[in-house]
Amino acid sequence: FPTAIVITEQPVSVSVPVGYSFSLRCRAEAHTSLQYQWFCQCQSVRYQIPGATKQDLPVTAQQTQLYTCRINDLFRNVVFSDWVKVEVHPRIARGLLPQLWQGEPVIILNPSEQKVEVGKPLQLQCAAVGVPAPSYQWYQNGNLLEHQKKKKLWITHTKASDSGTYLCCASNSRGEHWTNAVDIHIATGKLALLVGNNHYQHHPNLMAPAKNLFELSLLLKQLGFQIVSLLD
């Protein structure tokens, strides 16, 4: 009787130099014999790969494409593997990859030092090759940035506290590789002078000048101001 097809090994995404040869793998189990068929998608065009009817799909990387594998049994049950991305890098500086590269992450693009005005966007970028494709994690001043897990670090509206030293770690099951550390300078350029006084001659005195100045200074700091406070 018909039973479910269970995929036991999904293909994995890779990030490789142009011309690199490798195989995508897919494995499944069922109580009947199984048939495999690989598909490819490039620039929104999806097509069946002629002759790609085995568990392993040999690939020589030429351009970035998506791949999936269809698996069906004798009862016409059908499942598809995950879509995976084969990211191809056409230009990699000579000497970056080890001669006997085994798929461990290798940084091919480092972020660059920048000076940004407060409130303006900040974008840092890195890239690495690896099999499987590396995952990314950004750090600022040695502290992990929880939501910065892509090749591009993006801060829409910078604050003065975004200044610091940044670097990124690319990792996969074969190892890890760190980018160069870069310094990012956030220029505030805005100065606020706050004056609180208990002894105004021509205006009512403030009820709590120290507390009011403190709360106002916190608000202005969030807007990127440097603060000078005077009391009495």
Secondary structure, DSSP 8 states (H G I E B T S, - for coil): -----EEEE----EEEETT-EEEEE-EEE-SS--EEEEEEEETTEEEE-TT--SSEEEEE--S-EEEEEEEE-TT--EEE---EEEEEES---TTSS-TT--S--EEEE----EEEETTS-EEEE-EEEBSS--EEEEEETTEE-TT--SSEEEESS--GGG-EEEEEEEEETTEEEE---EEEEEE---EEEEEE-S--SSS---SSHHHHHHHHHHHHHHTT-EEEEEE-
